[in-house]
């Protein structure tokens, strides 16, 4: 845990005391809330521009980082590209700001979360240690443990004086946590954090999310493997000061995370393990174009995860009746 550049110059611990906007790092909690209400990953959501009327009558038009819009996307495509307008639609149409705030609080966020639509884009400040700790819910398939720094005290003879155990509780179903974890794996493999694979050659199974706030004042990457969870925040103490043009999460924070993880895996000699798939998860081939179950007429097919308790989509209505799928299959990871 690094609290700042130099403790002699500043005693302010940014890891445990700073309250900063998380930007898109908060989106997994929005997706988790929607999925927990029964929304399948394959469901299509509009990526068209949206204008929201605020309580005071003002108009708010959230923008995608790429400023590209149009068509519909499923949840996997939306999170991997970090599409802001889709996140706003999710919090308005498939869950509520208050439910998202409650879920994030249950996962260990201790700061005030304003239950408004802008929460979908990480507008409410969080403490870095809180949000990194909250991501463990997706790593452990639903279990939150309060982060602690000291696990025990020994005397000069090596005798244990006292041991400390952190608080643990189940805050999310295994199925919901796994499905969001799966979406965050696509972020690392094909999305805004793909440089982990392409530039840093970090090939360990990884799930994570980049985050960038307005004017590049905060840059984040929080991610985890089956063995280790870490988060990086980069910014200046004055939130009005920018890190500079192009210094978004994938360029300012992710490289630090990648170098740390590469070193940690080398020193700790962790095995290369896969994430566990819970019993309540099934797979089905879907048509990428329609988001429905694939048919023999579908050309682009993806094997997707579903919670066994939810109803599967209908057979594809764009490409014919349901038969044994054929076509070009896209792997998830």
C-alpha positions in Angstrom: 0.0 0.0 0.0 1.5 3.3 -1.1 0.0 6.4 0.4 1.9 9.0 -1.5 5.3 10.0 -3.0 7.1 10.8 0.2 5.9 10.4 3.8 8.2 13.2 5.1 6.7 15.6 2.6 3.1 14.6 3.2 1.5 12.4 5.8 -1.8 12.3 3.9 -2.4 8.7 2.9 -4.2 8.7 -0.4 -4.8 5.0 -0.3 -7.0 5.2 2.8 -8.0 8.9 3.1 -8.4 10.4 -0.3 -12.0 10.6 -1.7 -11.8 10.7 -5.5 -14.2 10.0 -8.3 -13.7 6.5 -9.7 -15.1 7.1 -13.1 -15.8 3.9 -15.1 -14.2 1.8 -12.3 -17.6 2.1 -10.7 -19.5 0.5 -13.6 -19.2 -3.1 -12.5 -21.5 -2.3 -9.6 -24.1 -0.9 -12.1 -23.9 -4.1 -14.2 -24.0 -6.3 -11.1 -27.3 -4.6 -10.0 -28.9 -5.1 -13.5 -27.7 -8.7 -13.8 -28.9 -9.5 -10.2 -32.3 -8.4 -11.3 -32.3 -11.0 -14.1 -30.8 -9.2 -17.1 -28.7 -11.6 -19.2 -25.4 -10.6 -20.6 -26.7 -11.2 -24.2 -29.5 -8.6 -23.9 -29.1 -5.7 -26.3 -29.0 -2.1 -25.1 -29.1 1.0 -27.3 -25.9 2.9 -27.8 -27.6 6.0 -29.1 -27.1 9.3 -27.5 -29.3 10.0 -24.5 -30.5 13.2 -22.8 -31.6 13.1 -19.2 -33.8 15.6 -17.4 -32.4 16.2 -13.9 -34.5 16.9 -10.8 -33.8 20.7 -11.1 -34.9 20.7 -14.8 -31.5 20.9 -16.3 -30.6 18.6 -19.2 -27.7 16.2 -19.0 -26.3 14.5 -22.1 -23.6 11.9 -21.1 -21.0 11.2 -23.8 -19.1 8.1 -24.7 -15.3 8.5 -24.3 -14.8 7.7 -28.0 -17.7 10.0 -28.9 -19.0 7.2 -31.1 -22.7 6.1 -31.0 -25.2 4.0 -32.8 -26.9 0.6 -32.9 -27.3 -1.8 -30.0 -24.7 -3.7 -28.0 -24.9 -6.5 -25.4 -23.4 -6.1 -21.9 -20.1 -7.8 -22.8 -19.5 -5.4 -25.7 -20.7 -2.4 -23.7 -18.4 -2.9 -20.7 -15.3 -3.9 -22.7 -15.7 -0.6 -24.6 -16.8 1.2 -21.4 -19.8 2.9 -23.2 -21.1 5.6 -20.9 -24.6 5.9 -22.5 -25.2 2.2 -22.0 -24.3 2.5 -18.3 -26.7 5.4 -17.9 -29.5 3.4 -19.6 -28.8 0.4 -17.3 -29.2 2.5 -14.2 -32.3 4.1 -15.5 -34.1 1.2 -17.2 -32.8 -2.0 -15.6 -32.1 -1.0 -12.1 -32.2 2.2 -10.0 -29.5 4.5 -8.6 -30.6 3.7 -5.1 -30.3 -0.1 -5.7 -26.8 0.4 -7.2 -25.7 2.5 -4.2 -27.0 -0.1 -1.8 -25.2 -2.9 -3.6 -21.9 -0.9 -3.6 -22.3 -0.1 0.1 -22.8 -3.8 0.8 -19.5 -4.5 -1.1 -17.6 -2.2 1.2 -17.9 1.4 -0.2 -18.0 3.6 2.9 -18.3 7.1 1.3 -21.6 8.8 0.5 -23.0 7.6 -2.9 -25.5 10.1 -4.3 -28.4 8.0 -5.8 -28.7 9.8 -9.1 -28.2 8.8 -12.7 -24.6 10.1 -12.8 -23.7 7.4 -10.3 -23.5 5.1 -13.3 -20.4 7.0 -14.5 -18.7 7.1 -11.1 -19.6 10.6 -10.2 -19.6 10.0 -6.4 -16.2 9.9 -4.7 -14.7 6.7 -3.2 -11.6 5.8 -1.1 -9.1 3.8 -3.2 -8.9 1.0 -0.6 -12.7 0.8 -0.5 -13.1 0.2 -4.2 -10.2 -2.2 -4.4 -11.6 -4.1 -1.5 -15.1 -4.0 -3.1 -13.7 -5.7 -6.3 -12.9 -8.8 -4.2 -16.6 -9.6 -4.3 -16.2 -10.3 -8.0 -13.0 -12.2 -7.4 -14.3 -14.4 -4.6 -17.7 -15.0 -6.1 -19.8 -12.9 -3.7 -17.8 -12.8 -0.4 -16.6 -9.4 1.0 -13.8 -9.3 3.5 -12.8 -6.1 5.3 -9.3 -5.2 4.3 -6.8 -5.4 7.2 -3.1 -4.6 7.3 -2.0 -6.5 10.4 -2.9 -10.2 10.8 -1.2 -10.9 14.2 1.3 -9.9 16.8 4.2 -12.0 18.0 6.6 -11.3 20.9 10.4 -11.4 20.7 10.4 -15.1 21.1 8.1 -15.7 18.2 5.1 -16.5 20.5 1.7 -15.3 19.2 0.3 -12.6 21.4 -2.8 -11.9 19.4 -4.3 -12.7 16.0 -6.7 -10.5 14.0 -9.4 -11.8 11.7 -11.2 -9.6 9.2 -14.9 -9.3 8.9 -16.4 -11.5 6.2 -19.8 -11.8 4.7 -21.7 -12.9 1.6 -23.0 -9.9 -0.2 -23.8 -11.2 -3.7 -24.8 -14.4 -5.3 -22.1 -16.6 -6.9 -23.8 -16.4 -10.3 -24.0 -12.6 -10.4 -20.5 -12.1 -9.2 -19.2 -14.6 -11.8 -21.1 -13.0 -14.6 -19.7 -9.6 -13.8 -16.2 -11.1 -13.4 -16.6 -12.6 -16.9 -17.5 -9.2 -18.3 -14.4 -7.7 -16.7 -12.3 -10.5 -18.2 -13.3 -9.2 -21.7 -12.2 -5.7 -20.6 -8.7 -7.1 -20.1 -8.7 -9.4 -23.1 -10.3 -7.3 -25.8 -11.3 -4.0 -24.3 -9.9 -0.8 -22.8 -7.3 -2.8 -20.8 -6.2 -5.0 -23.7 -2.6 -3.5 -23.5 -2.1 -5.9 -20.6 -1.9 -8.7 -23.2 -0.6 -6.8 -26.2 2.0 -4.5 -24.6 2.9 -6.1 -21.3 2.4 -9.7 -22.3 0.6 -10.4 -19.0 -1.1 -13.7 -20.0 -2.5 -14.7 -16.6 -6.3 -14.9 -16.5 -7.3 -11.3 -15.4 -10.5 -9.4 -14.8 -10.5 -5.6 -14.3 -11.7 -2.2 -15.2 -10.1 1.1 -16.3 -11.5 4.4 -15.0 -11.0 8.0 -16.1 -12.7 11.1 -14.9 -13.5 14.4 -16.6 -10.4 16.3 -17.9 -8.2 13.3 -17.0 -8.0 14.4 -13.3 -8.1 10.8 -12.1 -6.8 7.6 -13.8 -7.6 4.1 -12.4 -7.1 0.5 -13.0 -8.4 -2.1 -10.6 -8.0 -5.7 -11.5 -7.5 -9.2 -10.2 -6.3 -12.7 -11.0 -7.4 -15.9 -9.2 -4.6 -15.2 -6.7 -4.1 -11.5 -6.3 -6.1 -8.2 -6.4 -4.7 -4.8 -6.8 -5.7 -1.3 -7.7 -3.9 1.8 -9.0 -5.1 5.4 -8.8 -3.0 8.2 -10.4 -3.9 11.9 -9.8 -3.0 15.1 -8.2 -4.2 16.2 -4.8 -5.9 19.2 -6.4 -8.8 17.6 -8.4 -9.0 20.6 -10.6 -5.6 19.8 -12.1 -5.4 17.4 -15.0 -2.9 14.7 -15.5 -2.6 15.8 -19.1 -4.0 15.0 -22.5 -4.3 11.2 -23.2 -3.6 10.2 -19.6 -6.7 8.0 -19.1 -6.8 4.9 -16.9 -5.4 2.6 -19.6 -2.3 4.7 -20.1 -1.6 6.3 -16.7 -2.7 3.6 -14.2 -2.7 0.3 -16.0 1.1 0.2 -16.7 1.8 0.5 -13.0 -0.6 -2.3 -12.3 1.0 -4.5 -15.0 4.5 -4.0 -13.8 3.5 -4.7 -10.2 1.6 -7.8 -11.1 4.5 -9.1 -13.3 6.9 -8.7 -10.4 4.5 -10.1 -7.9 3.9 -13.3 -9.9 7.7 -13.7 -10.4 8.5 -13.2 -6.7 5.6 -15.1 -5.2 5.6 -17.9 -7.8 1.9 -18.1 -8.1 0.5 -20.8 -10.3 -1.4 -20.0 -13.5 -4.9 -20.9 -12.5 -8.3 -20.3 -14.0 -11.2 -18.7 -12.3 -13.8 -21.0 -10.8 -17.1 -21.4 -12.5 -19.9 -21.9 -10.0 -22.5 -24.7 -10.4 -25.3 -22.2 -11.1 -23.8 -21.1 -14.4 -24.6 -22.6 -17.9 -23.4 -21.7 -21.4 -25.3 -21.3 -24.6 -24.3 -20.2 -28.2 -25.8 -16.8 -29.1 -26.0 -14.9 -32.3 -23.8 -11.8 -31.8 -26.0 -9.7 -34.1 -29.3 -10.4 -32.4 -28.3 -11.5 -28.9 -30.6 -14.5 -29.2 -29.9 -18.2 -29.3 -27.8 -19.1 -32.4 -29.4 -21.0 -35.3 -27.9 -22.6 -38.4 -28.3 -19.3 -40.3 -26.2 -17.2 -37.8 -22.7 -16.3 -39.0 -21.2 -14.7 -35.9 -21.6 -16.9 -32.8 -20.4 -16.5 -29.3 -20.6 -18.9 -26.4 -22.1 -16.9 -23.5 -22.6 -17.5 -19.8 -26.0 -17.4 -18.2 -27.3 -17.9 -14.7 -29.2 -21.3 -14.7 -32.1 -19.7 -12.9 -32.8 -17.2 -15.6 -34.7 -17.8 -18.8 -32.6 -18.2 -21.9 -33.2 -15.9 -25.0 -35.5 -17.0 -27.8 -34.0 -18.6 -30.9 -32.6 -16.0 -33.3 -35.4 -14.3 -35.3 -33.0 -12.7 -37.7 -31.6 -15.9 -39.2 -34.2 -18.6 -39.1 -35.6 -21.4 -36.9 -33.5 -23.0 -34.1 -31.2 -25.7 -35.3 -27.7 -26.9 -34.6 -25.5 -23.7 -34.7 -23.0 -23.2 -37.5 -20.9 -20.3 -38.5 -17.9 -18.5 -37.2 -17.6 -18.8 -33.4 -16.0 -16.2 -31.2 -14.4 -17.3 -27.9 -15.0 -15.4 -24.7 -11.4 -15.3 -23.6 
